[in-house]
Structure formats: C-alpha cells, structure tokens
C-alpha cells in the first residue's frame, strides 16, 4: 500500500503509548499506518584525563575555559560543575564541556543570593566549599583544581558532608598560600609523566590566587589570562 506524504511525515510519538499513528474505525479493513523510528548515538569524545599527550591536554583545557566563557556571554549560563568526566576532547583534539544539569541562569544566581554547594567537591573552589554565592570566578578556580587529572592526590574525592567541606577548604587554602608547600605537594603527587608541567601549574596558582589568597572580586580577564598561559605552554613544548 502506497503511503501519502502526510502519513510518512507523521509526528514523533508522545510519551503515551498508542497502537497507531492514525485512528482506524472499528471493523475497518484499512491497516493502521505504524511508523518505526530509531535514534542511533555514538561517542562524541573522551574525558580530558585520557588526553593522548601533554600538548593535547593543555589545548583542550584552554578550549574548555573558552567554552565556559562563551556559555556565560552567549547564553547567560553559569556552568557550576567542573569535574572529572565533564571536560571532554573530540576526535580533532578540541576540548568541550558536557552535562549542563547544574548550570543556572547567572541572573537568577545574582537575584536569589542562593549559596548552595554545587559541583564535585574535590574540584570546588575554596569559597564555594565555604558556602559563598557561586560565581564564575569559582568555576575558573575549579579549572585549576581540575589539574588533579595529572596527579595521584585522591583523598579529596571522599568529602561528603558540610563539615568535611570546611576541612577541605582549609586544606586547599593552606596548600595554596605557600609556594614552597605547593611545590612540595606537586613534586610528591604529580605523576612522572606530568612533572614537566609543575612550573606551569605554579604560575596558574599565582594567577588564580593573587597574593596567595582566593580572589575577592570578579575579574573577566582571568579567562584570557588562564587560556593564554595554557596555550603558550603548549607552543613552548613543540
């Protein structure tokens, strides 16, 4: 039986189950027009921690920072979930963000004044762990903590209460506040393969933590400064 164009272009089925896409009168000999649709999905990338080289990792991280800025500027969204599996690399070695479940309209954050803790605690900014209202500055600090993908420092993954969040915030602050301690931790916990990036990570620390303290005011220029440092290091490694 030949189908008309109106039949073949039937709308997608709703959440309710129907026997057919068109009504058939009882006792009718006309066969119902059933439409079968199938959605085929494939992987769109790999997690950033599986980067094939140091150069790819640095470039992809810079891309993710740029993508975070674009989300805010073009869509007004604050991402709020920098974590191990949410930063990805595609087949062209470009970095991108996935999973906007915790993203929120930035104007809503400012208007509500809400101070809920969101994100993966191991990567959360010190201020966010302490209950500050979430800001893009906190997300940029989370990109810095995302550098854990090149380390073996895993104990921060097991923080699951507000009390332990305060302890984690204090631990992070103590590590960041003294360059000597930071470099000691870096030398101890970075994998051998990523040891050459230790000076870069220390330079990023000085930008993300001016005067060895978390940012006290928002500064949009932090996006470009972090991105430029990552890309310059990548070029220097060629």
N, C-alpha and C positions, 0 to 999 in steps of 0.2 A: 504493500500500500504506500503510495507516494504521500509524503508529508508536506503540508504547506509551510511557507516561511514563517508564518505566525506560530506554528506548532514547534518548529525546531528552535525558535528563539524564545522558548518558554523561560520564565524567570526561575532563578535558583530556588530550591525548596526551602521552606521556613523550618524552624526548629520542630514544628509538629509533623508527625508522620501522616502522609497521605498515600492512598492507594494509586492515585494517578494525578497527572498534572491538569487534566481536564475532566469535567463531570461527564458521566455516562448514565443515561436514563436506565432505570430498571427494565430488564427484558430486551434491551437494545443489543443488536448483533455487532455494533461498532466496537472494535477493540480500543481499549484506553491507550493513549499515547504516553508511554513511560520514557523518561529521559534519564540516562545514566551519566553521571559526571564524576570525574576523578581528578584530584589535585595531587600532583607529583612534586615533592620537595627534595632539595639536595642541600648539602652543607654549603654555607656561604663563606666560610673561613675557618681559621683555627685560633685558639686562645693565644694571646700575645706571649705568654710564657713558653710557647713552643716555637718561638721565632728561630729561623734557621741560622742566624748569625747575630753578632752584637750590632752590626750596622742596621740590620732589618729591625731589630728591637727598638733602637733609638729612633729611627724614622717613623715606625708605627706608633710609638708613644707620642711623638710630636703631632702626628696626624690626629690621634685621639683627643689631644688637648685642643687642637684647632676645631675638631668636631664639636667638642663641648662648648666652645665659644660660639660656634655657629648655631647650636641649639638655642642658646640664650638670645642671641641677636635676631635670629630669623623667626623663631617660634615662641620666644619668651619662656622657655622651659629650663628649669634648674634640675640637673641630672640626679644628683644625690646618691649614686650607687656605684662608685668606683670600686671594683672588686676583681677577683682573680679571673673569672670567666666572662666578664662583661666587656673586656677590651680585646678586640679581635684583629686578625690580619687576613686579608683576602689573597687570592691567587697572584695578584700583582704586587704583593707585599705592602699594600696600603693599610693603615690602621683605621678602625672604626669602632663605634660604640653600639652595643645592643642592649635590649632589655630596659625599657622605659617605665617599668612598673612603679618605681618610686619617684619618677620625675613629677614635678609640680610646676604650675604656672608661677613664675617668680613674683608676680604682683600679688598673688594670693599669700605667699610666704610673708611678704612685707606687711600686708594688710592685717593678717591674722596674728602675727607675732608668735606663732607656734614654735615651740622649742623641743619637739620630739626628736629622739635619736633615730636616724635612718641610715641604712647602708650596712656594709660589712665592717664590723668593729675593728678588725685588725688594720684596716686601711683608713679608718675615720680620722679626721683632723682632731687635734688636741681640744680645740674649742668646742667642736661638735660632741666629743665624748663628755665634756663638762656641761653640756646642755645648752650651749649658745644657739641662738636662732641661726638656721642653716643659711650659708652664703656661698657664692661661687668661689670665694677665697678658700673655704673649707674643702671644696671639691679639688681645687688646684693643689692644696696640701695633700689630699688623698692620692693624687697622681704621684707625688713624691714618695709617699709610703708604698705605693704600688711597686717601687723599686725592690720590694721584698721578693719579687719573682726571680731576682738574681742572687738571693741569699738563702741561707738554711735556717733562718730565725723563725721558728714556727710557733713558739709559745703564745704569741699574740692572737692566734686563731681561737683560743679557748676562753675567750671573755664572753660571759653571757648574762651578767647582771649589772645593774647601775653602779653598785659598789665596786665591782671589779673594773668597770669602765673608768671610774675615777682613778683607780690604781694604774690602769694602762695609760691614762692621760699623763699622770705624774711620771711614769717610766719614760714615755716618749719625750716629755719635756726635759728630763734630766739627761737623756742621751743627746738631744739636740743642742742643749745650752752650752756644751763644752766641746770644742773641736777635737781635743785630744781623746776624750771618751768616745766621740762619734767615730773617729778613725780607728780606734782600738776595736770597737764593735764591728766596724766594716771589715777590717782585716780578719777578724775571727770568724765571722758568719758568712761572708760572701763566698760563693763557690770559686774555685780556682780559675775557671774559665772567664768569670766576670770581674776578677780582681783589677784588670786594667781600667775599669770604669769607676773605681773608687774615687779618684780625684774629681771626676765629673759630678758624682753624687754629692761630694762635699761642697762643690761650687753651687749646686742646686740648693743644698741646705742653707747656704748663706743668703740665697735669694728668697727662699720660702720662709726663712726665719731670720729676718733682718735684726742685727744686734743680738743674735742667738735667742730671739723671742718670737712667738707667733705674731702674725700681722694684727695690728689694732685697727686698721682701716682698710676699706676696699680699694684696690688699685687694678684697673683693667689692663694696665701694661704688663702685669705679671704673666698673662697669656703669652705675649710675644717674647718676653724675656726667657721663659722656660723653653718655648719652642725653638728659639734661635740657638740656645745653648745645646740642646739635643742634636739639632741638625749640624751645627758646627763640629761637634764631637764626631758625628758620623762622617763628615767630609774629611776630617783630620785622620781618620782611621784608614782611608783608602790608600 
